[in-house]
Amino acid sequence: MLDGAQNIYDLVILGGGSGGYAAALRAADLGLSVALIEKAEVGGTCLHRGCIPTKALLHAGAVADSAREAAKFGVRSTFAGIDMPGVSAYKDRVVGQLYRGLQSTLKARGVQVVAGEGHLRSPHEVAVGQAVVRGRHILLATGSAPASLPGLVIDGDRILSSEQALRLDHVPGSAVVLGGGVIGCEFASLWKSLGAEVTIVEALPHLVPTEDEDSSKLLERAFRRRGIAFHLNSRFAEAARTASGVRVTTESGTSIDAELLLVAVGRRPVSAGLGYEAAGVELDRGYVKVDEYCRSSVPSVSAVGDLIPTPQLAHVGFAEGILVAERLAGLDPVPIDYDGVPRVTFSHPEVASVGLTEAHAKERYGTDQVVTLRQSLVSNGKSKILTAPGEIKLVRRKDGPVLGVHLVGDRAGELIGEAQLIVNWDALPDEVAHLIHAHPTQTEILGEAHLALTGKPLHAHD
């Protein structure tokens, strides 16, 4: 019985996404009793409607591109087209395997999973239907949902959210992507690889506008070469159904016709109607206000993930969930340095970064205190083998550590792990340049860029 007085858990978690289940697993490891409440499937948006299925589809797109381009490697191959049911089945297998693994792990750790929609009834109680789950501490982890713009109705037919787009049973002949951030650029790249004609409409001056401006420009150049169209500094005005799809009009009067419109203008926190404010939890624009330890305005209530105004990344949710679990178990966790969190856009090419952009570094330390280095990947042997052009950019504090690493190129996301260590451990360029990287690998990019930054370039050239 969930509503028995004797069943008071050490931690009750409302939401089984990345932050929620990470907290559950870590808390259980530390000996706490845990109840995890989830209205759909544990794993949340990332596993079922976001990160994992999107990246599976992107990989299928990369395989399609490889088949088209096999001749340049001396391989005779015929590209016969996209079997979308087959692609979807592959995607679903990946998700299903991870989902079953997560369910087994939660069970093995002794986490009590409660199915149903939870509502915060008090600082120590969550109602699930007619039952009440009580906890010494409550963790809110109800995540986010796709956002839209005023007057723009996502109908699930011709105007789609990113979650609906993942369930398409065909490749659209053409699509307009509203929003040139991470989600928009990933879908634009994916659909182009699968054979669609794609146009991005972005209100800001660059694609992936939170990245370093040089990275944005490189991605824009690569998208032009691939035939992905985009309109920058273009604000959305309206979308109207047509006989064959949808017509998107910008405030400047530009009209674009396509089969469908993908709305990728960000995500909003899921907090309305869940009893948070009635229980005393302070909100700001729907986000739960927290301190550096993810504590809310109510001492017994914490919040993590997309529900709080931190980077909306699954790995940030993981880290926040672990932090809360360790704090509740009496450990002394270190607050998260969000500048040191790696970011990856899994388009073709990928955009990966960690640390400060050049603009942010100059704003923080002063223009004359920031040194940068840009180096093409053209001299890297493995990148040449993979025919994966791109660039690395280092941002350094003058006579000090590396503040930011920015990469554009295929497999850039696999290089950001070492870059994360460089930035988070305040490494000096000389210290990184001294390390020997295996040859021929793409990780040599990091070593040689730091060699060049110390005035000892090896293969590097403009």
Phi, psi and omega in degrees: 000125181283338186258015177284144183299333182285343182267074175251112183278154173294323182218125172248126185247126179258097182120123185254029176280200187304308181293319182294311184285332175296318177297319181298313183293317181291319179297318178297320177301327183270009174090010179273148173275135191226134168243131182243116184258126182218129183279340181239252180240140174298144186114331172064201184301314186303311184286320190257331188223018185211252189311303189291307180297325178297315182290329175296317178294322177297324178293320176300320176297321178295323177296320178298316178299319179297320179296319179295326188258012186301327185300329183288349174258007181079018181253126178276118183214150177241128177265113186262354178123182184256126173264090188298321174301323178292319177298316180296322179296319176298312178303313182294326177297316179299311180298315182298318180296316179293322180296314179296322178296319179294317178301316180295320181294317178299318179295317182295330180275356178082019178282128177277109179269124181248119181275130178143166179273123182264148176230132179288114184265330178200174179299351180229011185222138173237125177271133176232099188063233179272352182268159176232128177254124184253144179214148174294332176219145179244134174245121177269124183213049186275003167072212186218170178223157180302138178264165174225189178248157179305128178084354181258109183266123176277108188265354180075003181248290178252344176240113191242151165274170178297325180293321178290324181297330179293341183260007179300139180262010178209165174271123180295145176294325179207153181209144168257132178251115179269104183119121181253031175277202184300308183297314181298316181291325178294316179292322177299316180295315179301307183295325176296318179297328180275354172115004181275157169267128190233139174230129178259138174243118184232131183285335183268171186291345184217158167291161186033063191294345178276353179276170174303140185301324178295323176295317179301315181296322178295319178296318178300317178298317180295319179296321177300316180298326181279350181087019174271118181275153175206149177241115179263162184053036184240113180269137179293137176249307181198163174229130182231139176292143174237179180298329185247001182167244184215147176244124180255130180240137178264169180296335179280354178100359177290133177243138180229124177262139179204170178291322181209164177241126173261123178267111183230061184255021177112185182228149181246147181293144176265098182221343184290139174072014182252008174084009185296306183294323179298332179273001177098004180281126183276132179243157173220110183057032179093344179275143174283127179281126182225165174266190185292347177255016178066025177272133178275187178289347177257122187306327183268005184237128174242170178211147182217172171075210183294351180283345179243158187279060174241172182307131182277076181229139182301320182290336172292317177301316177305309184297319180294320177297318178295318180302313181297314181300317182290323177297316181292334180276002176092006176279180183236071183291152179272134176304152184284132172269100186291338175295334183269010180273128178289150181229138180221131168256117189270049175273183172242103006278165177281153174238121182227144182203160172207143179089200187275143168287168178300316181298316180291324179295317179293325178294323183278320189248347183102141184303320184282357181253009182239132178241137178234157174220131175244134182219128178291152176275004186298333182269357179277123186300315182293322177296324177295318178299318182278357187049051184241083179291165179166201185202151170243142176230130176252138175242121185233144169283133184308124182060022182226200185283170174284127183262336182202145175232129184230125185234138171230126180155159178299139182069015178301326180298333179281347180266346189286344178297312178294321178299324178298318179295319180302312184288315185286338177262015176051047184289141172275148180307321180299325181292321179286320181299333181287339182284147180258123180259144182296145180239139354267117176225162176286341178294341175301336179305316182293316180296314184288328177295321178288327172301313180297323181293334178269006177086017180234058183296144177257268180275348191300140171205160182284000000 
